[in-house]
Amino acid sequence: MQVIDNFVKDPGLLKAITNLDDPFWTSGWYWWQNGSPTITLRHKLIDYIWLQGRVNDVPNNFKGFEHWIGIYDSNNYKSTMEKKEQAGDTYSLNHHFDKDEWLWKNKRILSKPSIGCVYYPPIGEQCQGGELIIYDTEDTDLNAKSTAVEPKPNRLVIFNPGQYHAVQEVTAGIRYAIAINVWENALSPGQLKDMNEVI
């Protein structure tokens, strides 16, 4: 795992991604194929993070990027996601590991991304709670060693999304984030069909 603070230094990009009226903040799951043109603001951010040499963890022959946003509002879970109880704590996003959901559900084949990140744009005050909990295991073991990472504005967290992880309850304010996974394996046709956009 790698945590980089004050990550985005391009003022124009920062200004654009903090505009909550931009389609950048549309919910749903999206796919950007390796070699496809940079069209959207999300593509520009992905390019800034993964393709301009700022991080060195991009696999050589990756297929593309899966990306989505996560907004957790301490006052309005009905519009984001119901709070869930697990292991005596409350989570905005329950424990899981990222995978090709269609392939797992329909074929019981486990295919995971190679590496991923969560980026927290600098929007408003830092929320309370909302820590990203990353376990040192790819199994469903809540007793494994874990690390809690605060959702600080303009922070990038690079980690293996195939590891068990969760988001603790946001107790005050709003947690804004975008998650991006890099896939070496091709996503299944069923998973791509479920995407809101494939470019």
Secondary structure, DSSP 8 states (H G I E B T S, - for coil): -EEESS----HHHHHHHT-TTSGGG--S-EEEETT----SHHHHHHIIIIISSS-S---TT--EEEEEEEEEETT-GGGT---EEETTEEEEEEEE----HHHHHHH------SEEEEEE---SS--EE--EEEES-SSS-TTS-EEEE---TTEEEEE-TTS-EEEE-EEESEEEEEEEEEESS---HHHHHTSSEE-
